[in-house]
Amino acid sequence: MAVDPVCGMNVDEATALRFATDSGTNYYFCSEQCRARFAADPNAWIGGRPGAPRAPAPMPSRGARAGGTGLAKDPICGMMVDKATALSTERGGRAYYFCSPQCQKTFENPERELKAMRTRVAIALTGVLALAILRAGAFLALAAGATIVTWAPIPALPWFTWGMWLFILVTPVQFIGGWGFYRGTWAAIRTRSINMDTLIALGTTTAYLYSVAVIFFPQVLPIRVEERDVYFEVSAVIIAFVLLGKYMEEIIKKRSSAAVRKLLDLRPATARVLRQGTEMEVPAETLMVDEVFVVRPGEKFATDGSVEEGASAADESMLTGESMPVEKGPGTRVIGGTLNRTGLLRVRATRIGADTALAQIVKLVEDAQASTAPVQRLADQVTRVFVPVVVVTAFGAFAVWWLAGDFPQGLLAFIAVLIIACPCALGIATPAALMVGVGKGAEAGILIRGAEVLERARQLTTVVFDKTGTLTRGEPNVTEVIVFGALDEEAVLRLAASVEVGSEHPLGEGIVRAATHRKLNLPAVKNFEAIPGHGIRGVVDGRKVLLGNRRLFARDGVDTAAAEEAMRNLESEGKTAMLVAVDGVLGGVVAVADTLKPEAKQAVAELKREKVEVILLSGDNRRTAEAIARELGIDTVMAEVLPGDKAKVVQDLQRQGKVVAMVGDGVNDAPALAVADVGIAIGSGSDVAKETGGIILVRDDVRAVVASIRLSRATLRKIKQNLFWAFIYNAVGIPIAALGFLNPIIAAAAMALSSLSVIANSALLKRARLENL
């Protein structure tokens, strides 16, 4: 057996196609296409197919150095780490940095780490339960008057004291249940930093070693301590509480981050590809651009492509949020990972790997979940200096209590300060809310690029809608053709459609579609020229044809007085009237009307309920734009705006003190989307990486604009709630612990509860309905 170096398939050397390089090395292929690709440039393929998924890089050893400088946030615990010294893992061309091996393993293999954590929790809880049973048994024995068993030779068993039993029970909890904390501490020492594991390990080890000294080496202590005053159970219960809290955290996180996992699960493992006329099943990642693959009813599309043959309906709901099946036929595009419902299709692959829509969406969601909101930056700055300050505070509290003559109380205060001050809640306040909010948006076809977008969306005062393709369907139809002069109606339409064949404007497509429907012959256009915001010109059958608005005709000196009344009537009905001139003489008017999207009026009404100003931005003349605005209930209209001036309009609104969101198609409106405070691009669902804007709507539904703004605001509210409670918890807890009013066990429970409260508060967002946010 051999491996095809192009597609990665296993092939039989006896039957496979062979290619020998100049060095005499033989390579074997599953198809002539693979061999031809290899033969064109062998050096490009030797060592692995270009663009093929590479085997994951081995996990860096402890102390491995990551490239880059500056600070980064651990995506698991939220701690700020130095890129130069932190552990790192690369995924999808992006580096992630970690404070400890445990966080790194949780990121790389969450299922495995969750299972390992479950084991450590079981050991810790078993030890704590045994302590509870032992203590309860002792109390029952005392109550029954059976504290001393007459037959037990107690004097001969000096080691089996109360403290010794505690030592035996707690030691496995300390070093097996708490092993992860020691590994994290060692990693921190090697990188000359202090992390959360350091606080837990230092606090519990202090309690454990102090108790060991009380039992085995009492002479080393500065004061005499009774054996009943050991802190073994303090150490064990702290570890159990912290591990239980982290375990519950991970379970909630796992459920809350289901969006990305669902998207990843959409990718089929195999594809039925046609090679040399034969259908064969291959790993989906080995598909190449231009290969044809077969998709049967009930199967998922292996990658993005164009239908070559067949008719069916595709379920794209998981990717776009659109519940209705989408009809597919020759020439239509399909999205990898979506479901083929009814018919058999043959599809030509157009994009593979990281270029597919699914891969782009997953990357956008992951990037957004890992981003940092401006409101979190204060927390990050605090966290960076927080841990060293806590350690100093703990030692200070211990010293004060010792000098005051209460060594045991000083030790308890030292441990309590270290445990209560773990900055977990601060670190995960933003990531937890983003994970849920961004994931919920992805499930509904709303892609939020990052946390900064959430901050700006909260302050929005104005939403500007581009008209064509955003509030309207973008599929205009010719409603009337009015002639002036010697030309008849079909001649005017024929000349207008002929010159529009070279245009990509939706209005031009409508004119061409009307001419095609009437089966008019459309001759080739010469000297075609598009004048943005004005119209087009060209030569058809040797005649100079001009098609556009009043500005274009005024510029070229063509008299339009005869058409003014007809144009005003058409424009008052919301139609776009386009003038046609032939050889410098007015020939007619072509009226085109675009249909409003049925959900547009509802979207505008809901935005008004949110106290957001709605503005219609259009290149159409004012009468047409105002007619459409009246139908939608929009009060402010900006008409006759050239494409290049849309960004200027947005900037003018910003100069008035407004926080502006621009809603457009993401390509034609890219400059305006880029300068807006929040750019909302209505995408096609097929190439989101090319969309401009902080929010991308995969589904072509303007109601998602309202949902995206509400989701952004709700997510930011959760972030602020999380940060508030995390700050309050530490601000109140540390002084109480330092003053000796907080038992370390209670501190451990409170620390675990603070992180759980942040995670649980964020998870509530997942249960909310977008329309009710």
Phi, psi and omega in degrees: 000151177219168180249126175297117184291347182269307184256348177085005181284149171281130182229154178275123183299332183288332184244348184284159174287144186239149174220129180254128179279173180298333180278357179092003179280134179265136174236146187239146189225152180276340184209162178295328180297315179296318181294321180295319178297319180294316184296332181295328180199080184303321184298333181287338185256335182294124183100001176133144180293131178302131179083355180287154179297129180271155176298143182298140180294144179299150181295131179301143178291166179301132181088003179300143183261136179260150177289159177094166180231169179097190183256152175219162180259131174296119185290349181267305185257347178086001179292146173277130182231157178275122182302328185290335184240350185283158170291149183217156175221138178257134179216126179061034179079009182236139181266135175243143187240145188225149180275339184208160176300328181295316178296321180296316180292323177299321179291316186285324182215078185299324182294315181294317181292325177297320179294317179295320179295324178300320178295315181295322177298317180299317180296314181296314181292326177298317178297316180296320179296319178297320177299316180297317179295318180298315180295318180296320179297321179296317179295321178295321180295318178297317180298328182271358181074024184243039181296323180248120177275120190299328183276348183281124181282072184303315181300333181275352181238067185293337184282336185273065176262177179302315180297324180292320177299318179297319179301315181296319183285324188276330185305314176298323179296317184295317190253346173258306178297324183264012184300322181299326179292324179291320178297317179296323179294318180297319177297322179293320179297318181295330180261009177055052178219175178231130180235187182298320179301326180299316181296315181295311182298316181296315181294310183289324179293322176300313179297318182293311183293324175300316180293321176299318180296321180300320184278313190258329185227058184298337183291342182277347182278147182290341178225163177278132181234134178288151183296331181290349182264018177289159183246030179303313184291333174300311180299313184295316183291323177300311180299317181297315181296314182296315180295318179297318178298315180294322180296314178295323176303311183295324178296314180295319178300317182300318180289324183288332182266023183297337184301310181294320179297321178297319178296317180294325180291344179293334185291121178289152182280330184229165177220149176261104186254146177265115178229123183056037177078001182248136178275125179223150180268125183227160173302136185301329182287350180269356177300145179240157178301138179082356174283148179259129177235155184256136178234117180271164177303136180088355179260160178266149175290128185291330180200177178290145180191185179238133183292126177265324187205141177107171179219140183197186172231139183248138175268108181251019188296323183294331184266322186249346184081359180278118186282334183280137176299147181254125182293138180232137178207181181308129179093343180278154182268147175238155183250128180302137180095344177277167191257131174277122189270309195243307188254169177274133182235146167250125189236136175266125182294129179249334178215144182226164173059228185291348181275349184288159180299319181297315180296321179295318180295315179301317180296317179299316182294315180297318179298318181294319180294333181268357184282172183236128177284149178306325181293339180279343186297323176299316179298321179296319179295321178294314183299325184299323181256357188294310187297311177302320179296321180296317180299316178298317179299318180297314178295323178296316179298318179299315182297317181298315180294321180294315178296333178281356175096011180236081182298312180301320180293324176298320179294318178297319179296319178302311182293316183297319180297316180298318185285315185293335189268005179303125188275031183300312184299320178297318185292325185260004183303312180281311182303323182296314180291320179296319181302317181284311184296312180293322178295320179295321177297318180300322179296331182263008180079022177247113182255118180259123188289332182183173185292332179297328178297321180298318181298316181287324181297328179298330186263005185303135174243339188219137173240124179255123179257128165287146186281297190290124178084351179250300174270337176253168184290340183077018178233068184291150179236148177287125180258326182210150171232116181251128185255150174225132180093208190277340184285146175268178186299315182293325180295318179297313181296320181297315180292320179296317180292323181298317180286334180281346180304328180275001183258153177251007182287140180305324179296320178296321178298323179295321179293316179296320180297320180294320179292321179295320179298327178274002178060042178275142177282126183249103180291163181291145179261143177241158178052042181292138177214129176259130178248102185307131178079000182236307183155207182221164175217158177183176179245123180236122182054036178079004181250136180280120183247133179240128181223121181171207185258186183298323182299319180294317182290324177294322180296325181265002176073030178265129182285127181242013185302322183295337185260357188299313183297314180298321181293319179298319179296316180296316183294327178293340177270005179084014180263153176265119181261122181247126181279144177235128176235142179236122181053041175081008181239136179302127182249333181171182178230132175251120180263129181234135179234134177256138183277135176291145174292137185298334182269357186296317182297320179295319180298316179297316181297320181291324176296320178296324177295333177278007181063037178251131177287135180247130181235136175263125180245125185212150173274353179292166175292162188297320181300313181297314182296319181291325177298317179293319180298319178299318181295328182270346183085024178266132186270329186250128182233134172240105188251168177055040180264123179292150181308319182287348182261358182297319179297323179295322178299316179298318180294323177298319178295321179294325178293339176278004179090010181271146173262114197249134168252133177251129179247120181208189185276359174084349178241297179296330184258019186305314180299317180293321178297323183290323183274344180293155176298320174227115175268125180245109184260126175273105186271175179266353183082006186239339182212065187292338182295334182271354182285144174261144177128153180282335178234133179241127177261108182293324180270142182276070182219114185290346175296336177293341174298313179297315181298321181293321179293317179296318179296318179299315181294319180294320179295317179295324176301318179297319179300315182292321176299316180299314181295321180299309183292325178294317178295314181299317182302313181287320182297324181274320188291319186295312178300320180298317180295317182295328180280357175087012181267006185232118176291137180305327179294316177296323178299318179296317179296319180294320179297314178296320181294326180295316179293319179296322181295323178295314180296314182294320178298319178293322182295336178299332180296330182293330184276346183285148175271136184303322183287346181255001183293000000 
